[in-house]
Amino acid sequence: MRWTALLLVGICVGGCGSSDTALSGRLVVACADSALPLIEREARTFMTLYSGVRIDVVPTDSRGALVKLFNGEAGVAVISRDVGD
């Protein structure tokens, strides 16, 4: 449930272009490998519920997820460690 909320927040806040509504548009999620099966499952479920949404889950490591987020290549980063590590 927590991941679904994270995806919804990403779509509503950072993942949609200016012409998209809160439940349509495209979101790129950079995801650490350890969380990949869960996030892919949640993304599929979310896209089933909201057909106007496209969530692309990009597998990477935690550092790569943060790099993609900060470079604007992803709207959400899912990492498997504390940011300070």
Number of C-alpha atoms within 10 A of each C-alpha: 7 7 14 16 11 14 25 18 15 20 27 18 13 16 25 19 15 7 8 15 13 17 18 19 19 18 25 23 27 28 28 24 17 15 16 18 13 11 21 18 11 18 23 15 12 18 15 12 11 12 11 14 22 20 19 15 21 19 19 19 18 22 17 17 25 22 15 21 18 13 10 12 15 23 22 26 26 25 21 15 10 7 9 4 5
